[in-house]
Amino acid sequence: MNTLLKRFVKDESGATAIEYGLIAAGISVAIIAVVNSLGSGLKTTFSSVSSQLKTTP
């Protein structure tokens, strides 16, 4: 029983999986932020081009 408890305390495989999960979550948040900022910028650009095309004879 004592050796089982020592092995459990030394096992870090679960911590590694949690770290990878946190890294993946951080990357996902960064991608979402970039896409949102680029999306609004592109929407503004396309709206400007569209309005200019409508007013050009």
Phi and psi in radians as a Rosetta constraint file:
Dihedral C 1 N 2 CA 2 C 2 CIRCULARHARMONIC -1.124 0.35
Dihedral N 2 CA 2 C 2 N 3 CIRCULARHARMONIC -0.742 0.35
Dihedral C 2 N 3 CA 3 C 3 CIRCULARHARMONIC -1.185 0.35
Dihedral N 3 CA 3 C 3 N 4 CIRCULARHARMONIC -0.599 0.35
Dihedral C 3 N 4 CA 4 C 4 CIRCULARHARMONIC -1.121 0.35
Dihedral N 4 CA 4 C 4 N 5 CIRCULARHARMONIC -0.725 0.35
Dihedral C 4 N 5 CA 5 C 5 CIRCULARHARMONIC -1.155 0.35
Dihedral N 5 CA 5 C 5 N 6 CIRCULARHARMONIC -0.726 0.35
Dihedral C 5 N 6 CA 6 C 6 CIRCULARHARMONIC -1.111 0.35
Dihedral N 6 CA 6 C 6 N 7 CIRCULARHARMONIC -0.730 0.35
Dihedral C 6 N 7 CA 7 C 7 CIRCULARHARMONIC -1.113 0.35
Dihedral N 7 CA 7 C 7 N 8 CIRCULARHARMONIC -0.691 0.35
Dihedral C 7 N 8 CA 8 C 8 CIRCULARHARMONIC -1.121 0.35
Dihedral N 8 CA 8 C 8 N 9 CIRCULARHARMONIC -0.713 0.35
Dihedral C 8 N 9 CA 9 C 9 CIRCULARHARMONIC -1.190 0.35
Dihedral N 9 CA 9 C 9 N 10 CIRCULARHARMONIC -0.631 0.35
Dihedral C 9 N 10 CA 10 C 10 CIRCULARHARMONIC -1.381 0.35
Dihedral N 10 CA 10 C 10 N 11 CIRCULARHARMONIC -0.342 0.35
Dihedral C 10 N 11 CA 11 C 11 CIRCULARHARMONIC -1.209 0.35
Dihedral N 11 CA 11 C 11 N 12 CIRCULARHARMONIC 2.117 0.35
Dihedral C 11 N 12 CA 12 C 12 CIRCULARHARMONIC -2.038 0.35
Dihedral N 12 CA 12 C 12 N 13 CIRCULARHARMONIC 0.215 0.35
Dihedral C 12 N 13 CA 13 C 13 CIRCULARHARMONIC -1.158 0.35
Dihedral N 13 CA 13 C 13 N 14 CIRCULARHARMONIC -0.600 0.35
Dihedral C 13 N 14 CA 14 C 14 CIRCULARHARMONIC -1.180 0.35
Dihedral N 14 CA 14 C 14 N 15 CIRCULARHARMONIC -0.649 0.35
Dihedral C 14 N 15 CA 15 C 15 CIRCULARHARMONIC -1.131 0.35
Dihedral N 15 CA 15 C 15 N 16 CIRCULARHARMONIC -0.664 0.35
Dihedral C 15 N 16 CA 16 C 16 CIRCULARHARMONIC -1.125 0.35
Dihedral N 16 CA 16 C 16 N 17 CIRCULARHARMONIC -0.740 0.35
Dihedral C 16 N 17 CA 17 C 17 CIRCULARHARMONIC -1.107 0.35
Dihedral N 17 CA 17 C 17 N 18 CIRCULARHARMONIC -0.691 0.35
Dihedral C 17 N 18 CA 18 C 18 CIRCULARHARMONIC -1.150 0.35
Dihedral N 18 CA 18 C 18 N 19 CIRCULARHARMONIC -0.707 0.35
Dihedral C 18 N 19 CA 19 C 19 CIRCULARHARMONIC -1.082 0.35
Dihedral N 19 CA 19 C 19 N 20 CIRCULARHARMONIC -0.775 0.35
Dihedral C 19 N 20 CA 20 C 20 CIRCULARHARMONIC -1.092 0.35
Dihedral N 20 CA 20 C 20 N 21 CIRCULARHARMONIC -0.661 0.35
Dihedral C 20 N 21 CA 21 C 21 CIRCULARHARMONIC -1.114 0.35
Dihedral N 21 CA 21 C 21 N 22 CIRCULARHARMONIC -0.731 0.35
Dihedral C 21 N 22 CA 22 C 22 CIRCULARHARMONIC -1.159 0.35
Dihedral N 22 CA 22 C 22 N 23 CIRCULARHARMONIC -0.679 0.35
Dihedral C 22 N 23 CA 23 C 23 CIRCULARHARMONIC -1.110 0.35
Dihedral N 23 CA 23 C 23 N 24 CIRCULARHARMONIC -0.786 0.35
Dihedral C 23 N 24 CA 24 C 24 CIRCULARHARMONIC -1.096 0.35
Dihedral N 24 CA 24 C 24 N 25 CIRCULARHARMONIC -0.686 0.35
Dihedral C 24 N 25 CA 25 C 25 CIRCULARHARMONIC -1.150 0.35
Dihedral N 25 CA 25 C 25 N 26 CIRCULARHARMONIC -0.711 0.35
Dihedral C 25 N 26 CA 26 C 26 CIRCULARHARMONIC -1.112 0.35
Dihedral N 26 CA 26 C 26 N 27 CIRCULARHARMONIC -0.739 0.35
Dihedral C 26 N 27 CA 27 C 27 CIRCULARHARMONIC -1.134 0.35
Dihedral N 27 CA 27 C 27 N 28 CIRCULARHARMONIC -0.699 0.35
Dihedral C 27 N 28 CA 28 C 28 CIRCULARHARMONIC -1.081 0.35
Dihedral N 28 CA 28 C 28 N 29 CIRCULARHARMONIC -0.752 0.35
Dihedral C 28 N 29 CA 29 C 29 CIRCULARHARMONIC -1.112 0.35
Dihedral N 29 CA 29 C 29 N 30 CIRCULARHARMONIC -0.712 0.35
Dihedral C 29 N 30 CA 30 C 30 CIRCULARHARMONIC -1.116 0.35
Dihedral N 30 CA 30 C 30 N 31 CIRCULARHARMONIC -0.748 0.35
Dihedral C 30 N 31 CA 31 C 31 CIRCULARHARMONIC -1.114 0.35
Dihedral N 31 CA 31 C 31 N 32 CIRCULARHARMONIC -0.761 0.35
Dihedral C 31 N 32 CA 32 C 32 CIRCULARHARMONIC -1.082 0.35
Dihedral N 32 CA 32 C 32 N 33 CIRCULARHARMONIC -0.734 0.35
Dihedral C 32 N 33 CA 33 C 33 CIRCULARHARMONIC -1.113 0.35
Dihedral N 33 CA 33 C 33 N 34 CIRCULARHARMONIC -0.757 0.35
Dihedral C 33 N 34 CA 34 C 34 CIRCULARHARMONIC -1.150 0.35
Dihedral N 34 CA 34 C 34 N 35 CIRCULARHARMONIC -0.762 0.35
Dihedral C 34 N 35 CA 35 C 35 CIRCULARHARMONIC -1.118 0.35
Dihedral N 35 CA 35 C 35 N 36 CIRCULARHARMONIC -0.717 0.35
Dihedral C 35 N 36 CA 36 C 36 CIRCULARHARMONIC -1.111 0.35
Dihedral N 36 CA 36 C 36 N 37 CIRCULARHARMONIC -0.758 0.35
Dihedral C 36 N 37 CA 37 C 37 CIRCULARHARMONIC -1.207 0.35
Dihedral N 37 CA 37 C 37 N 38 CIRCULARHARMONIC -0.701 0.35
Dihedral C 37 N 38 CA 38 C 38 CIRCULARHARMONIC -1.198 0.35
Dihedral N 38 CA 38 C 38 N 39 CIRCULARHARMONIC -0.633 0.35
Dihedral C 38 N 39 CA 39 C 39 CIRCULARHARMONIC -1.102 0.35
Dihedral N 39 CA 39 C 39 N 40 CIRCULARHARMONIC -0.770 0.35
Dihedral C 39 N 40 CA 40 C 40 CIRCULARHARMONIC -1.202 0.35
Dihedral N 40 CA 40 C 40 N 41 CIRCULARHARMONIC -0.637 0.35
Dihedral C 40 N 41 CA 41 C 41 CIRCULARHARMONIC -1.132 0.35
Dihedral N 41 CA 41 C 41 N 42 CIRCULARHARMONIC -0.733 0.35
Dihedral C 41 N 42 CA 42 C 42 CIRCULARHARMONIC -1.174 0.35
Dihedral N 42 CA 42 C 42 N 43 CIRCULARHARMONIC -0.653 0.35
Dihedral C 42 N 43 CA 43 C 43 CIRCULARHARMONIC -1.080 0.35
Dihedral N 43 CA 43 C 43 N 44 CIRCULARHARMONIC -0.745 0.35
Dihedral C 43 N 44 CA 44 C 44 CIRCULARHARMONIC -1.105 0.35
Dihedral N 44 CA 44 C 44 N 45 CIRCULARHARMONIC -0.763 0.35
Dihedral C 44 N 45 CA 45 C 45 CIRCULARHARMONIC -1.106 0.35
Dihedral N 45 CA 45 C 45 N 46 CIRCULARHARMONIC -0.830 0.35
Dihedral C 45 N 46 CA 46 C 46 CIRCULARHARMONIC -1.155 0.35
Dihedral N 46 CA 46 C 46 N 47 CIRCULARHARMONIC -0.613 0.35
Dihedral C 46 N 47 CA 47 C 47 CIRCULARHARMONIC -1.135 0.35
Dihedral N 47 CA 47 C 47 N 48 CIRCULARHARMONIC -0.721 0.35
Dihedral C 47 N 48 CA 48 C 48 CIRCULARHARMONIC -1.116 0.35
Dihedral N 48 CA 48 C 48 N 49 CIRCULARHARMONIC -0.799 0.35
Dihedral C 48 N 49 CA 49 C 49 CIRCULARHARMONIC -1.110 0.35
Dihedral N 49 CA 49 C 49 N 50 CIRCULARHARMONIC -0.743 0.35
Dihedral C 49 N 50 CA 50 C 50 CIRCULARHARMONIC -1.103 0.35
Dihedral N 50 CA 50 C 50 N 51 CIRCULARHARMONIC -0.763 0.35
Dihedral C 50 N 51 CA 51 C 51 CIRCULARHARMONIC -1.183 0.35
Dihedral N 51 CA 51 C 51 N 52 CIRCULARHARMONIC -0.602 0.35
Dihedral C 51 N 52 CA 52 C 52 CIRCULARHARMONIC -1.208 0.35
Dihedral N 52 CA 52 C 52 N 53 CIRCULARHARMONIC -0.628 0.35
Dihedral C 52 N 53 CA 53 C 53 CIRCULARHARMONIC -1.193 0.35
Dihedral N 53 CA 53 C 53 N 54 CIRCULARHARMONIC -0.595 0.35
Dihedral C 53 N 54 CA 54 C 54 CIRCULARHARMONIC -1.228 0.35
Dihedral N 54 CA 54 C 54 N 55 CIRCULARHARMONIC -0.598 0.35
Dihedral C 54 N 55 CA 55 C 55 CIRCULARHARMONIC -1.498 0.35
Dihedral N 55 CA 55 C 55 N 56 CIRCULARHARMONIC -0.287 0.35
Dihedral C 55 N 56 CA 56 C 56 CIRCULARHARMONIC -1.399 0.35
Dihedral N 56 CA 56 C 56 N 57 CIRCULARHARMONIC 2.249 0.35
